Amino acid sequence: MNNKYFTVLIFLLIAICTILFSCSSENKNTVLEIDDFKLSAHAFNLSFKIAPAILKFGDTPQLNYLNTIKNEYLVTQYLLRQGLGKDSSLSKILRLLRQELIVEKMFYEDVDSKIKITDEEIRSEILKGNKQVKVKYIFTKELSEAEEIKNCIGIEKSFEELQEEKLFSIGLNSEAGETEFINYGEVDPKINAVMFALEPGKVSEIIKTDAGYFLLKVADIRKLILSESDIKRLTPTYKKILLNKSMNSEARMFVKNFMDPMNIVVDGKVFQDLVNSLYQTYKKNTNSVSLQSNQEFLKYEDYKEKFDKELLDKALVSFNGGNISTAEMLYHFSYYPVSFPTTSIDDFAAELKKKIGLRLLDIFMEREGIKRGYGEIKIINEELQLWKNQIVSYRYLQKLSDEINVDTTELKKIYKENIKSLVPFSTVEHKLVNSYKDYLIYKKLVSIVEIESLNHEIETDAELLRIENEYPANKLNAADIFTYKMGLPYSRLAFSVPNRIWAAEYVWKSIMKN
């Protein structure tokens, strides 16, 4: 299956910086209710805000997106009854997600909510960015392809010719490769910095983002004469920009003030004994130099019998008010996907020491969050259900992708009958096969939804979605710039979104029309 329709759950260790989104306010209005599952308008908006633009299709994008969430939930219920998702890996992923959400709530309450930005600061920032920029862009997932395109510009072909070829290869027309006029701060910071510094007609260097690689060319610039109403309209956006700048340093100070009073000490001898035991076990259980970040490593329950019981019972970490045994620390690693070097035991030990520090931060902050009652917050439980839907359905999609094969003879016939183009079928065959395969998978999912919907009581309140949404579709439409929650020793999508496969019918019909 074409990877561009899969939302991949990412776990990467990163430095502590700011949290971009909060889970603070809870909206009691319910937009979707299926049996005991309820989705609030607040949870819907958080998901809709960062969802790929491809999932916000049609004349009623919010209603279509709500139906997508409903359909994915129904498919998940069907799959769970079939036994999919009952393995321990799903429970571990959800265990980690629950911890992350509680820690994020801690950051919101103790950092984000306390940062105040004055109207004067916002106004000053708005007046600095009193221009709008429209850009043409080429997007690719691969650096090598971006470099090849960059090297061709102005030598073999123009930017526009290369852009048109790239867009056509993924079933889009040239209009999809040009943005609207964008205000300062409305897109990914890396892209924002380049596009507002780029001279008209010039092509940017390759810009690396979490989504992939971009090449930009300024199509037009217009200076703004800002009225008071303009300033009022731009104020929410610029307030977020200023908040994000402040959160980084405040988050670091919060962590220091939270952790330092605990006087945490790792017992050196117990740690070394753990390294000696763990390294040998690890080397026997992996064939690679290091595991990928989404693979589980410390499967404590699988080989705990190989550890010395006395070592497992010893206090590895002591702190004011208690200690954490080796066994407990191994448990906290059992649901935390990491990778370690196997080149030497010293490198292994150094990396383990760092990761224990990161784990301790999450452990202590989760404990404090639970004391405050954050584990029972409605929005956290809603979000966990949406993540569960996404994970279970994604695994099923992988299975369907392996099972479904496209008849290229039939596809070639469809191409000739529906698409009036001089481009040979062989040129676009790969992209068409992927899109048609996704369409066939989508039809399989719809058949499950039709049956499963008969087994549930379903209520939706579309009226709540008719109000103009405060979270519009992303400005870059052909390739979405994903937003990640940060401020923690990991990153992932800010909120669960349905799989892009639910737009497969829309994409396929668009290809047929064009």
C-alpha positions in Angstrom: 0.0 0.0 0.0 1.2 3.5 -0.8 2.7 4.8 2.4 1.4 8.3 1.8 -2.0 7.1 3.0 -0.7 5.7 6.3 -0.3 7.7 9.4 2.7 6.2 11.2 3.0 6.3 14.9 6.4 7.7 15.7 8.5 7.4 18.9 11.7 9.3 18.8 13.8 10.4 21.8 14.3 14.2 21.6 15.4 17.0 23.9 12.9 18.6 26.2 11.3 21.7 24.7 7.8 23.1 24.5 4.4 21.5 24.3 2.6 22.9 21.3 -0.9 21.7 22.2 -2.8 21.2 25.4 -5.6 18.9 26.5 -6.8 21.4 29.0 -10.4 22.4 28.2 -13.1 19.8 28.0 -16.2 20.3 25.9 -19.2 18.6 27.2 -20.9 18.7 23.8 -20.8 15.3 22.2 -20.6 15.1 18.4 -20.5 11.3 18.1 -21.8 8.5 20.4 -21.4 4.8 19.7 -22.7 2.7 22.5 -20.5 3.7 25.5 -18.0 5.6 23.4 -18.5 9.4 23.3 -16.5 11.9 21.3 -16.7 15.5 22.5 -16.5 18.5 20.1 -13.2 19.5 21.8 -11.6 16.1 21.0 -13.0 16.3 17.5 -11.5 19.7 16.9 -8.1 18.7 18.3 -8.0 15.8 15.8 -9.5 17.9 12.9 -6.9 20.6 13.4 -3.9 18.4 12.5 -5.6 15.9 10.2 -4.2 15.6 6.6 -6.0 17.9 4.2 -6.9 14.9 2.1 -9.3 13.7 4.8 -11.1 17.1 4.8 -12.7 16.5 1.4 -16.0 17.6 -0.2 -18.3 20.4 0.6 -18.8 19.3 4.2 -15.3 18.5 5.3 -16.1 18.4 9.0 -19.0 16.0 8.6 -17.0 13.8 6.3 -14.2 13.8 8.8 -16.6 12.8 11.6 -17.9 10.0 9.5 -14.3 8.8 9.0 -13.8 8.7 12.8 -17.0 6.8 13.1 -16.1 4.3 10.4 -12.7 3.6 11.8 -14.2 3.0 15.2 -16.7 0.5 13.8 -13.9 -1.4 11.9 -11.9 -1.5 15.1 -14.8 -3.1 17.0 -15.2 -5.7 14.2 -11.4 -6.5 14.3 -11.3 -6.8 18.1 -14.1 -9.3 18.0 -12.1 -11.3 15.4 -9.2 -11.4 17.8 -7.0 -8.7 16.2 -5.3 -6.4 18.7 -5.4 -8.8 21.7 -1.6 -9.2 21.7 0.5 -7.6 24.4 2.1 -5.1 22.0 -1.2 -3.1 21.7 -1.6 -2.9 25.5 2.0 -1.7 25.8 1.5 1.0 23.2 -1.7 2.2 25.0 0.1 2.1 28.3 2.8 4.4 27.0 0.3 6.7 25.4 -1.6 7.0 28.7 1.6 8.0 30.4 2.5 10.5 27.8 -1.0 12.1 27.9 -0.8 12.5 31.7 2.7 14.0 31.5 1.5 16.4 28.8 -1.3 17.5 31.1 1.3 18.2 33.8 3.3 20.4 31.3 0.1 22.2 30.4 -0.9 23.0 34.0 2.6 23.9 35.2 4.1 25.6 32.1 1.7 26.5 29.3 -1.1 27.9 31.3 1.1 30.2 33.3 2.7 31.9 30.3 1.2 35.3 29.7 1.6 37.3 26.4 0.5 40.9 26.4 -1.5 42.6 23.7 1.4 45.0 23.1 3.8 42.0 22.4 1.3 40.5 20.0 0.7 43.7 18.1 4.4 44.4 17.7 4.9 40.9 16.3 2.0 41.3 13.8 3.4 44.6 12.5 6.8 42.9 11.8 5.2 40.4 9.5 3.0 42.7 7.5 3.3 40.8 4.2 1.8 37.7 2.7 3.7 35.2 0.5 2.4 32.8 -2.1 4.8 30.0 -3.1 5.1 27.1 -5.5 6.6 24.0 -4.0 7.8 20.5 -4.9 7.5 17.9 -2.2 9.1 14.5 -1.9 9.5 11.9 0.8 13.0 11.0 -0.3 16.1 13.2 0.0 17.8 11.6 -3.0 14.8 12.6 -5.2 14.8 16.1 -3.8 18.5 16.4 -4.6 18.0 15.1 -8.1 15.2 17.6 -8.8 17.2 20.5 -7.3 20.2 19.7 -9.6 18.0 19.7 -12.7 16.4 23.1 -12.0 17.6 25.6 -14.6 19.8 23.1 -16.4 17.6 20.5 -17.8 14.1 21.8 -17.0 12.5 24.7 -15.2 11.1 24.5 -11.7 7.6 24.6 -13.1 8.2 21.7 -15.5 9.7 19.6 -12.8 6.9 20.5 -10.4 4.2 19.5 -13.0 5.9 16.2 -13.6 6.0 15.4 -9.9 2.4 16.4 -9.3 1.2 14.4 -12.2 3.0 11.3 -11.0 0.8 11.4 -7.8 -2.4 12.2 -9.5 -2.6 15.9 -8.9 -2.7 19.0 -11.2 -0.4 22.0 -11.1 -2.8 24.0 -8.9 -2.1 21.6 -6.0 1.5 22.8 -6.0 0.8 26.4 -5.2 -0.3 27.8 -1.9 -2.7 30.6 -1.1 -1.2 33.8 0.3 0.2 32.8 3.6 0.7 35.0 6.7 3.9 34.9 8.7 3.8 32.0 11.2 1.0 29.9 9.6 3.1 27.0 8.4 5.9 24.8 9.7 8.6 27.0 11.3 11.3 25.6 9.0 9.3 26.4 5.9 8.1 29.7 7.3 11.6 31.0 7.9 12.7 30.2 4.3 9.6 31.4 2.4 9.6 34.8 4.1 13.3 35.4 3.4 13.3 34.1 -0.2 13.4 36.6 -3.0 10.8 36.3 -5.8 11.8 34.0 -8.6 14.6 32.3 -6.5 14.4 28.6 -5.6 15.2 27.6 -2.1 17.6 25.1 -0.9 16.1 21.7 0.2 14.1 22.1 3.4 13.9 19.0 5.6 10.7 18.7 7.7 9.1 15.8 9.6 6.8 15.2 6.6 9.6 15.1 4.0 11.6 17.4 1.8 10.5 20.7 0.1 11.8 23.0 -2.6 10.1 26.4 -2.7 9.8 29.2 -5.2 8.1 32.5 -4.4 5.2 33.1 -6.8 4.0 36.4 -5.4 4.4 38.7 -2.4 2.0 41.4 -1.3 2.6 44.0 1.4 -0.2 44.4 3.8 -1.7 47.6 5.0 -3.1 46.3 8.3 -6.3 47.7 9.6 -7.4 47.2 13.2 -9.7 44.4 12.1 -6.8 42.7 10.4 -4.8 42.9 13.6 -7.7 41.5 15.5 -8.0 38.6 13.1 -4.3 37.8 13.2 -4.0 38.1 17.0 -4.8 34.4 17.8 -2.1 33.1 15.3 0.6 35.4 16.6 -0.3 34.7 20.2 0.5 31.1 19.5 3.8 32.0 17.8 4.9 34.0 20.9 3.7 31.3 23.3 5.7 28.7 21.6 8.8 30.8 21.8 8.4 31.2 25.6 7.5 27.6 26.4 10.9 26.2 25.6 12.9 27.8 28.3 10.0 27.6 30.8 9.7 23.8 30.2 13.3 23.3 31.0 13.1 25.3 34.2 10.0 23.4 35.2 11.7 20.0 34.8 14.7 21.2 36.8 12.5 22.5 39.6 10.4 19.3 39.6 13.2 16.8 39.6 16.0 18.4 41.6 14.3 18.2 45.0 13.9 14.5 44.7 17.6 13.9 45.1 17.6 11.0 42.7 20.6 8.6 42.9 21.3 5.5 40.7 23.2 2.8 42.6 26.4 2.4 40.6 27.0 -1.3 41.5 23.4 -2.4 40.8 23.5 -0.5 37.6 26.7 -2.2 36.5 25.3 -5.6 37.4 22.2 -4.8 35.4 24.3 -3.7 32.4 26.3 -7.0 32.5 23.1 -9.1 32.6 21.1 -7.1 30.1 23.8 -6.7 27.5 24.4 -10.4 27.2 20.6 -11.1 26.9 20.1 -8.3 24.5 22.9 -9.5 22.2 21.4 -12.9 22.0 18.0 -11.5 21.2 18.9 -9.2 18.3 20.5 -9.7 15.0 21.0 -6.1 14.2 23.4 -3.4 15.3 20.5 -1.4 16.8 16.7 -1.8 16.8 14.4 0.6 15.1 12.7 3.1 17.3 9.3 1.5 16.9 10.5 -2.0 18.0 10.3 -3.2 21.5 13.5 -4.1 23.2 13.3 -4.8 26.9 10.7 -7.6 26.8 11.2 -8.2 30.5 8.4 -10.7 30.8 10.0 -12.9 28.1 13.3 -13.4 29.9 13.0 -12.2 33.5 13.7 -15.8 34.6 17.2 -15.4 33.3 18.0 -12.6 35.7 19.3 -13.1 39.1 16.3 -12.7 41.5 18.5 -10.9 44.0 19.4 -8.3 41.4 15.8 -7.8 40.4 14.8 -7.1 44.0 17.7 -4.6 44.6 17.0 -0.8 44.6 18.4 0.6 41.4 17.2 4.1 42.0 16.7 5.9 45.4 15.0 9.2 45.9 13.4 11.2 48.7 10.6 9.1 50.0 11.4 5.7 48.4 13.2 3.7 45.7 12.7 1.9 42.4 13.8 -1.7 42.1 15.6 -3.2 39.1 12.5 -5.2 38.3 10.2 -2.1 38.4 12.6 -0.2 36.1 12.7 -3.1 33.6 8.9 -3.1 33.6 8.8 0.6 32.7 11.1 -0.2 29.8 9.0 -3.1 28.7 6.3 -0.7 27.2 8.8 1.9 26.0 10.3 1.3 22.5 14.0 2.1 22.4 17.1 1.2 20.5 20.6 0.5 21.9 24.1 0.1 20.4 25.6 -3.3 20.6 29.1 -2.3 19.4 30.5 -2.5 23.0 29.2 -2.9 26.5 30.5 0.6 27.4 28.4 2.2 24.7 25.5 0.1 25.8 25.9 1.3 29.4 26.2 4.9 28.4 23.0 4.8 26.4 21.1 2.9 29.1 22.1 5.5 31.7 20.6 8.3 29.5 17.4 6.4 28.9 16.9 5.6 32.6 17.1 9.3 33.2 14.4 10.0 30.6 12.2 7.1 32.0 12.5 8.5 35.5 11.2 11.9 34.3 8.1 10.2 32.8 7.6 7.9 35.8 7.7 10.7 38.4 5.6 13.1 36.4 3.0 10.4 35.7 2.8 9.6 39.5 2.3 13.3 40.3 -0.3 13.6 37.5 -2.3 10.6 38.8 -2.2 12.1 42.3 -3.8 15.2 40.8 -6.5 13.1 39.1 -5.3 13.6 35.5 -5.7 9.9 34.7 -9.5 10.2 34.9 -9.8 13.2 32.6 -12.4 12.7 29.8 -10.3 14.0 26.9 -7.4 11.7 27.8 -9.7 8.6 27.6 -11.2 9.8 24.4 -7.8 10.3 22.9 -6.7 6.8 24.0 -9.7 5.3 22.2 -8.9 7.1 19.0 -5.3 5.9 19.1 -6.6 2.4 19.7 -8.8 2.7 16.6 -5.8 3.9 14.6 -3.4 1.2 15.7 -5.8 -1.7 15.3 -7.1 -0.6 11.9 -3.6 0.1 10.6 -2.5 -3.5 11.3 -5.5 -4.7 9.4 -4.7 -2.4 6.5 -1.2 -3.9 6.3 -2.8 -7.4 6.1 -5.2 -6.3 3.4 -2.4 -4.7 1.4 -0.6 -8.0 1.4 -3.7 -9.9 0.3 -5.1 -7.6 -2.4 -3.5 -7.6 -5.8 -4.3 -5.3 -8.7 -5.0 -6.7 -12.1 -2.9 -4.3 -14.3 -4.7 -5.4 -17.5 -8.0 -4.3 -16.0 -6.4 -1.1 -14.7 -5.0 -0.3 -18.1 -8.4 -0.6 -19.6 -9.9 1.7 -16.9 -7.1 4.2 -17.6 -7.7 4.3 -21.4 -11.5 4.6 -21.0 -11.6 7.3 -18.3 -8.4 9.4 -18.6 -7.9 11.3 -21.7 -4.2 11.7 -21.7 -1.2 11.4 -24.0 0.9 10.0 -21.2 1.6 6.3 -21.7 0.1 4.0 -19.1 3.5 2.6 -18.3 4.6 6.0 -17.1 2.0 6.3 -14.5 1.3 2.6 -13.8 3.0 2.5 -10.4 1.1 5.4 -9.0 -2.2 4.2 -10.5 -1.7 0.7 -9.1 -1.2 2.2 -5.6 -4.2 4.4 -5.8 -6.4 1.7 -7.2 -5.2 -0.8 -4.6 -6.1 1.7 -1.8 -9.5 2.1 -3.4 -10.1 -1.6 -3.4 -9.0 -1.8 0.3 -11.4 1.2 1.1 -14.3 -0.8 -0.5 -13.5 -3.7 1.7 -13.5 -1.5 4.8 -16.9 0.0 3.8 -18.4 -3.4 3.5 -17.3 -4.1 7.1 -18.8 -0.7 8.3 -22.2 -1.5 6.7 -22.4 -4.7 8.6 -20.9 -3.5 11.8 -23.2 -0.4 12.0 -26.1 -2.8 12.5 -24.7 -4.0 15.8 -24.3 -0.6 17.5 -26.4 2.4 18.6 -24.9 5.4 16.7 -25.8 9.1 17.3 -24.2 12.1 15.7 -24.8 15.8 16.3 -23.8 17.3 13.0 -25.3 20.7 14.1 -22.2 21.2 16.3 -20.0 21.0 13.2 -21.9 23.6 11.2 -20.3 26.4 13.2 -17.2 27.7 11.4 -14.3 25.6 12.7 -11.4 27.3 14.4 -9.0 24.8 13.0 -9.0 25.2 9.1 -7.3 22.8 6.7 -3.5 23.1 6.4 -2.2 25.7 3.9 0.0 23.2 2.0 -2.5 20.9 0.4 -0.5 18.3 -1.6 1.6 17.3 1.3 0.7 17.9 4.9 3.1 19.2 7.5 2.4 17.1 10.6 2.5 18.7 14.0 4.0 16.9 16.9 3.6 17.3 20.6 6.9 18.2 22.1 8.3 19.1 25.4 8.9 15.5 26.3 11.6 12.9 25.6 9.6 11.6 22.6 7.5 13.0 19.8 4.4 11.8 18.0 1.4 13.3 16.2 -0.3 15.9 18.4 -3.6 14.0 18.3 -4.8 10.8 16.7 -6.2 11.1 13.2 -7.9 8.4 11.1 -5.9 6.7 8.4 -5.6 8.3 5.0 -7.1 5.2 3.4 -10.5 6.7 4.2 -9.9 9.2 1.4 -9.1 6.6 -1.1 -12.4 6.7 -2.9 -12.2 10.5 -3.2 -8.6 10.3 -4.5 -9.5 7.6 -7.0 -12.6 9.5 -8.3 -10.5 12.7 -8.6 -7.9 10.8 -10.7 -10.7 9.6 -13.0 -12.1 13.1 -13.4 -8.8 14.6 -14.2 
